[in-house]
Amino acid sequence: MDWTALRAEFPVTRRWAYFDHAAVAPLSARARQAMQAWTDDLAEHGYLREPQWLQRIEAVRASAAKLLHADPLDVAFIKNTSEGIGIVAEGLRWQPGDNAVTAQEEYPANIYPWLNLQERGVEVRFVPTRDRRLWVEDFQARIDARTRVVSISQVEYASGFRNDLDALGALCRQHGVFFFVDAIQGLGVLPLDVRQTPVDALAADGHKWLLGPEGLGVFWIRREALDQLHPVGVGWNSVVRARDFSRLDFTLKPHAGRWESGSLNVAGIAGLGASLDLLHEIGLDRVHDRIIELTDYCCERVTQAGFEVYSSRQPAERSGIVSLATSETASRELVARCRARNIIVNRRAGRLRISPHCYNSREEIDRLVEVLSESS
């Protein structure tokens, strides 16, 4: 793979060494062009060419499903990960005394929807981090006969720790618990085959590792789990005969499409589709291997420079996120110093967070370490 040539796909490289894909990724040139093509078409022709855009929507749906080895009918487009979590949180048929289990250090999007259920008598049980990681046995200790859902990130946003979805999914199957995954920090980097991993539903925004625009994400649900959720947000497009407007027939779509309640974000889907096309062209295995190569190199270089890598780099636990054990003050100063030198990193939980993508280079990492070393 000619990684240097790939950089031409990303205009951001002209100015910035961009290591913040765990926050918001820059758009690829082809994603921008795809979104502009839709706006130009709508401006010049109105809705007359809608059929071709509807075909494009289904092509992008199939491309998103390919990431998961899933049936495209089990994928719905959503506006963000929070909406996907809400579909599950509001859709499960709760009884007072039920409980939901999640991690203490989850991103707030995967905490607040569960806390919002407390007024219905639902308890939220938190699993704390021990030794910089989450342990399956700690989840097991919090699951009981009233546990309805375990909701966990594929990769923890602040530490970069990669959860063992196979083991957690097996645990949930054993106890008859719905297993939801916030896949936003893994999808596009780490392999996930829903035919093998016992996940019931997942959601992910497109604006991080999938290199798409904000305001557009994907929701996947296992067909067998469909009826476990009461449909929320139902609209005209949720039913089987959605475009037969004069006929009222409240027969919900027998797949994830029931949650696409109305008109979709076509510009966002077009942009995401273009970036997915690029990732598939490169090959998801190559993308994964390249990001792991760059993060391993980053860990090696920052360690040589005297920094402590907080993130686990065990093969089964590493991800595209590298977290450095810095103080709150130091992390803030380092982010500002880097930005002044056209290098973009971020900070989470008081630590410096570095998240490169496959188009980044070792030379950019060397520049980053040089700037970090100046302040160490």
C-alpha positions as CSV (number, residue, x, y, z in Angstrom):
1,M,0.0,0.0,0.0
2,D,1.3,3.4,-1.0
3,W,0.5,5.3,2.2
4,T,2.2,8.5,0.9
5,A,-0.1,8.6,-2.1
6,L,-3.1,8.1,0.2
7,R,-2.3,11.4,1.9
8,A,-3.5,13.2,-1.2
9,E,-7.0,12.1,-0.4
10,F,-6.9,14.2,2.8
11,P,-6.6,18.0,2.3
12,V,-5.9,18.4,6.1
13,T,-2.4,17.0,5.5
14,R,-1.4,20.2,3.7
15,R,-1.3,22.1,7.0
16,W,-1.8,19.8,9.9
17,A,-0.4,16.7,11.4
18,Y,-3.8,15.4,12.6
19,F,-3.9,13.0,15.5
20,D,-7.5,13.5,16.8
21,H,-9.6,10.9,14.9
22,A,-11.1,9.8,18.2
23,A,-12.8,13.2,18.4
24,V,-13.8,14.4,14.9
25,A,-12.0,13.3,11.8
26,P,-11.2,15.6,8.8
27,L,-13.2,14.8,5.7
28,S,-11.6,13.1,2.7
29,A,-11.6,14.9,-0.5
30,R,-14.0,12.4,-2.0
31,A,-16.4,12.7,0.9
32,R,-16.5,16.5,0.4
33,Q,-17.1,16.0,-3.3
34,A,-19.9,13.6,-2.7
35,M,-21.7,15.9,-0.4
36,Q,-21.2,18.8,-2.8
37,A,-22.6,16.7,-5.6
38,W,-25.8,16.2,-3.7
39,T,-26.2,19.9,-2.8
40,D,-25.5,20.9,-6.4
41,D,-28.0,18.4,-7.7
42,L,-30.7,19.5,-5.3
43,A,-30.1,23.2,-6.0
44,E,-30.3,22.7,-9.8
45,H,-33.0,20.0,-10.0
46,G,-34.9,19.9,-6.8
47,Y,-36.2,16.4,-6.0
48,L,-36.4,15.2,-9.6
49,R,-33.4,13.0,-9.3
50,E,-34.5,11.5,-6.0
51,P,-34.6,8.0,-7.3
52,Q,-30.8,7.9,-8.0
53,W,-30.1,9.2,-4.5
54,L,-32.4,6.6,-3.0
55,Q,-30.3,4.0,-4.9
56,R,-27.2,5.6,-3.4
57,I,-28.6,5.4,0.1
58,E,-29.1,1.6,-0.3
59,A,-25.5,1.2,-1.7
60,V,-24.1,3.0,1.3
61,R,-26.3,0.9,3.6
62,A,-24.7,-2.2,2.1
63,S,-21.2,-0.7,2.4
64,A,-21.9,0.0,6.2
65,A,-23.2,-3.5,6.6
66,K,-20.1,-4.9,5.0
67,L,-18.1,-3.5,7.9
68,L,-20.0,-5.7,10.3
69,H,-20.5,-8.7,8.0
70,A,-24.2,-8.0,8.4
71,D,-27.4,-8.0,6.3
72,P,-28.0,-4.4,5.0
73,L,-31.6,-4.7,6.1
74,D,-30.4,-4.8,9.7
75,V,-28.7,-1.4,9.4
76,A,-30.5,1.9,9.9
77,F,-29.1,5.4,9.5
78,I,-29.3,7.5,12.6
79,K,-28.1,11.0,13.4
80,N,-25.5,10.0,16.0
81,T,-24.5,7.3,18.5
82,S,-26.7,8.9,21.2
83,E,-29.8,8.3,19.1
84,G,-28.8,4.6,18.7
85,I,-28.3,4.2,22.5
86,G,-31.6,5.9,23.0
87,I,-33.4,3.5,20.7
88,V,-32.3,0.7,23.1
89,A,-32.7,2.6,26.4
90,E,-36.2,3.8,25.6
91,G,-37.2,0.7,23.7
92,L,-36.6,-2.0,26.3
93,R,-39.7,-2.8,28.2
94,W,-38.6,-1.9,31.7
95,Q,-40.1,-2.8,35.0
96,P,-39.3,-1.1,38.4
97,G,-36.4,-2.9,40.0
98,D,-34.7,-3.7,36.7
99,N,-31.1,-2.6,36.2
100,A,-28.6,-1.7,33.5
101,V,-24.9,-2.3,33.7
102,T,-22.3,-0.1,32.1
103,A,-18.7,1.1,32.8
104,Q,-17.9,3.9,35.2
105,E,-15.7,5.7,32.8
106,E,-17.9,5.4,29.7
107,Y,-18.4,8.5,27.5
108,P,-21.5,10.4,28.8
109,A,-23.5,9.4,25.7
110,N,-23.5,5.8,27.2
111,I,-24.4,6.9,30.7
112,Y,-27.0,9.6,30.6
113,P,-29.7,7.5,28.6
114,W,-29.5,4.9,31.4
115,L,-29.6,7.4,34.2
116,N,-32.7,8.9,32.5
117,L,-34.5,5.7,33.4
118,Q,-34.1,6.0,37.1
119,E,-37.4,7.8,37.5
120,R,-39.0,4.5,36.2
121,G,-37.3,2.6,39.0
122,V,-34.4,1.4,36.9
123,E,-31.0,1.0,38.7
124,V,-27.8,1.8,36.9
125,R,-24.8,-0.3,38.0
126,F,-21.3,0.9,37.2
127,V,-18.2,-1.2,36.6
128,P,-15.1,0.6,37.7
129,T,-11.7,0.4,36.0
130,R,-9.1,-1.7,37.7
131,D,-5.5,-1.7,36.7
132,R,-6.3,0.6,33.8
133,R,-8.7,-1.9,32.2
134,L,-12.2,-3.4,32.5
135,W,-12.5,-7.0,33.6
136,V,-15.2,-9.4,32.5
137,E,-15.5,-10.8,36.0
138,D,-16.4,-7.4,37.3
139,F,-19.3,-7.2,34.9
140,Q,-20.4,-10.7,35.9
141,A,-20.4,-9.6,39.6
142,R,-22.9,-6.8,38.8
143,I,-25.3,-8.9,36.7
144,D,-28.3,-10.5,38.4
145,A,-31.8,-11.8,37.6
146,R,-33.0,-8.2,37.1
147,T,-30.3,-7.1,34.7
148,R,-31.9,-6.2,31.4
149,V,-28.9,-4.7,29.5
150,V,-25.1,-4.5,29.5
151,S,-24.0,-1.4,27.5
152,I,-20.3,-1.0,26.8
153,S,-18.0,0.7,24.3
154,Q,-16.0,-1.4,21.9
155,V,-13.1,0.9,22.8
156,E,-13.0,3.2,25.9
157,Y,-12.8,6.8,24.7
158,A,-10.3,8.1,27.3
159,S,-8.0,5.2,27.8
160,G,-8.2,3.4,24.5
161,F,-8.8,0.1,26.2
162,R,-10.4,-2.4,23.9
163,N,-13.2,-4.5,25.6
164,D,-13.5,-8.2,25.1
165,L,-16.8,-8.2,23.2
166,D,-16.8,-11.9,22.7
167,A,-16.5,-12.7,26.4
168,L,-19.0,-10.0,27.4
169,G,-21.4,-11.1,24.8
170,A,-21.1,-14.7,25.9
171,L,-21.7,-13.6,29.5
172,C,-24.9,-11.7,28.4
173,R,-26.1,-14.8,26.5
174,Q,-25.6,-16.9,29.6
175,H,-27.8,-14.6,31.7
176,G,-30.4,-13.7,29.0
177,V,-29.2,-10.0,29.0
178,F,-29.5,-7.7,26.0
179,F,-25.9,-6.7,24.9
180,F,-25.5,-3.2,23.4
181,V,-22.2,-1.9,22.0
182,D,-21.2,1.7,21.4
183,A,-18.8,1.0,18.5
184,I,-17.8,4.6,17.7
185,Q,-14.2,4.2,18.8
186,G,-13.7,0.9,17.0
187,L,-15.7,0.7,13.8
188,G,-13.4,1.3,10.9
189,V,-10.3,0.3,12.9
190,L,-11.0,-2.9,14.6
191,P,-12.6,-6.0,13.0
192,L,-16.2,-6.8,14.2
193,D,-18.1,-9.7,12.8
194,V,-21.7,-9.8,14.2
195,R,-22.1,-13.3,12.8
196,Q,-19.6,-14.4,15.4
197,T,-19.6,-11.9,18.2
198,P,-22.9,-12.1,20.2
199,V,-23.9,-8.4,20.1
200,D,-27.6,-7.7,20.1
201,A,-27.3,-4.1,18.8
202,L,-24.7,-1.4,18.2
203,A,-24.4,2.2,17.1
204,A,-21.6,4.4,15.8
205,D,-21.2,7.9,14.4
206,G,-19.5,8.2,11.1
207,H,-17.4,11.3,12.0
208,K,-14.5,9.5,13.8
209,W,-12.7,6.5,12.4
210,L,-15.1,6.1,9.5
211,L,-13.9,9.5,8.2
212,G,-17.4,10.7,7.5
213,P,-19.3,13.9,8.4
214,E,-21.0,14.7,11.7
215,G,-24.7,14.2,12.0
216,L,-24.8,10.7,10.5
217,G,-24.3,7.3,12.0
218,V,-25.4,3.7,11.8
219,F,-27.5,1.5,14.0
220,W,-27.4,-2.3,13.7
221,I,-29.7,-4.7,15.5
222,R,-29.8,-8.5,15.3
223,R,-33.0,-9.6,13.6
224,E,-33.8,-12.0,16.4
225,A,-33.7,-9.1,19.0
226,L,-36.0,-6.8,17.0
227,D,-39.1,-7.5,19.0
228,Q,-37.3,-7.0,22.4
229,L,-37.5,-3.2,21.7
230,H,-40.6,-1.1,21.5
231,P,-40.2,1.1,18.5
232,V,-39.6,4.7,19.5
233,G,-39.6,7.7,17.2
234,V,-42.0,6.0,14.7
235,G,-42.8,8.1,11.6
236,W,-44.1,7.8,8.1
237,N,-41.0,5.9,6.9
238,S,-41.2,3.3,9.6
239,V,-43.8,1.2,7.9
240,V,-43.7,-1.3,5.1
241,R,-45.7,0.8,2.6
242,A,-44.0,4.0,3.5
243,R,-44.4,5.7,0.1
244,D,-48.1,4.9,-0.3
245,F,-49.0,8.1,1.5
246,S,-52.8,7.8,1.0
247,R,-53.0,4.3,2.5
248,L,-52.8,4.0,6.3
249,D,-51.3,0.6,7.2
250,F,-49.4,0.5,10.4
251,T,-47.3,-2.5,9.6
252,L,-43.8,-1.7,10.8
253,K,-40.8,-2.8,8.7
254,P,-39.6,-6.2,10.0
255,H,-36.0,-4.9,10.2
256,A,-33.9,-2.0,11.4
257,G,-35.6,0.3,8.9
258,R,-38.5,0.8,11.3
259,W,-36.2,3.3,13.2
260,E,-35.7,5.5,10.0
261,S,-38.8,7.5,10.9
262,G,-38.6,10.1,8.1
263,S,-36.5,11.8,5.5
264,L,-32.8,10.9,5.8
265,N,-29.6,13.0,5.9
266,V,-28.8,12.3,2.3
267,A,-25.8,14.7,2.2
268,G,-24.3,12.9,5.2
269,I,-25.0,9.5,3.8
270,A,-23.3,10.5,0.5
271,G,-20.3,11.7,2.4
272,L,-20.1,8.7,4.6
273,G,-20.5,6.4,1.6
274,A,-17.6,8.0,-0.1
275,S,-15.3,7.5,2.9
276,L,-16.5,3.9,3.3
277,D,-15.7,3.3,-0.4
278,L,-12.2,4.5,0.3
279,L,-11.8,2.3,3.4
280,H,-13.0,-0.7,1.5
281,E,-10.7,0.1,-1.4
282,I,-7.7,0.1,1.0
283,G,-9.0,-3.0,2.8
284,L,-10.1,-3.0,6.4
285,D,-7.4,-5.4,7.4
286,R,-4.8,-3.0,6.0
287,V,-6.4,0.0,7.7
288,H,-6.3,-1.9,11.0
289,D,-2.7,-3.1,10.6
290,R,-1.5,0.4,9.6
291,I,-3.2,2.1,12.6
292,I,-1.7,-0.5,15.0
293,E,1.7,0.0,13.4
294,L,1.5,3.8,13.8
295,T,0.2,3.6,17.4
296,D,2.9,1.0,18.3
297,Y,5.5,3.4,16.8
298,C,4.0,6.3,18.7
299,C,4.2,4.4,22.0
300,E,7.8,3.5,21.3
301,R,8.8,7.0,20.6
302,V,7.0,8.7,23.4
303,T,8.4,6.2,25.9
304,Q,11.9,7.0,24.6
305,A,11.1,10.6,25.2
306,G,10.2,9.9,28.9
307,F,6.4,9.8,28.7
308,E,4.3,7.0,30.3
309,V,1.8,5.3,28.0
310,Y,-1.4,4.8,30.0
311,S,-3.2,2.7,27.4
312,S,-2.8,-1.1,27.4
313,R,-0.9,-2.2,24.4
314,Q,-1.6,-5.9,24.8
315,P,-2.6,-7.3,21.4
316,A,-6.2,-8.1,22.5
317,E,-6.6,-4.7,24.3
318,R,-5.0,-2.1,22.1
319,S,-6.8,0.2,19.7
320,G,-6.2,3.4,17.7
321,I,-6.1,5.5,20.8
322,V,-2.9,6.2,22.7
323,S,-3.4,7.8,26.1
324,L,-0.4,9.3,28.0
325,A,-0.3,9.5,31.7
326,T,0.0,13.3,32.1
327,S,-1.5,15.7,34.6
328,E,-4.5,17.9,33.8
329,T,-2.3,21.0,33.6
330,A,0.4,19.3,31.5
331,S,-2.1,17.8,29.1
332,R,-3.7,21.2,28.5
333,E,-0.4,22.8,27.9
334,L,0.7,20.1,25.5
335,V,-2.4,20.3,23.4
336,A,-1.9,24.1,23.1
337,R,1.8,23.7,22.3
338,C,1.1,21.2,19.6
339,R,-1.6,23.2,18.0
340,A,0.7,26.2,17.8
341,R,3.0,23.9,15.8
342,N,0.2,22.6,13.5
343,I,-0.2,19.3,15.3
344,I,-3.6,18.3,16.5
345,V,-4.0,16.1,19.6
346,N,-6.5,16.2,22.4
347,R,-6.9,15.4,26.1
348,R,-9.4,13.3,28.0
349,A,-9.7,12.4,31.7
350,G,-6.7,14.6,32.4
351,R,-4.5,12.7,30.0
352,L,-3.1,13.5,26.5
353,R,-4.8,11.5,23.8
354,I,-3.3,10.7,20.4
355,S,-5.4,9.0,17.7
356,P,-3.8,8.6,14.3
357,H,-5.4,7.2,11.2
358,C,-4.0,5.1,8.4
359,Y,-3.0,8.2,6.2
360,N,-0.8,9.6,9.0
361,S,3.0,9.0,8.8
362,R,5.9,8.1,11.0
363,E,7.4,11.4,10.1
364,E,4.4,13.2,11.6
365,I,4.7,11.1,14.8
366,D,8.4,12.1,15.0
367,R,7.3,15.8,14.7
368,L,4.8,15.2,17.5
369,V,7.3,13.7,19.8
370,E,9.8,16.5,19.1
371,V,7.2,19.0,20.2
372,L,6.1,17.0,23.3
373,S,9.8,16.6,24.3
374,E,10.3,20.3,24.3
375,S,7.9,20.7,27.2
376,S,8.9,17.5,29.1
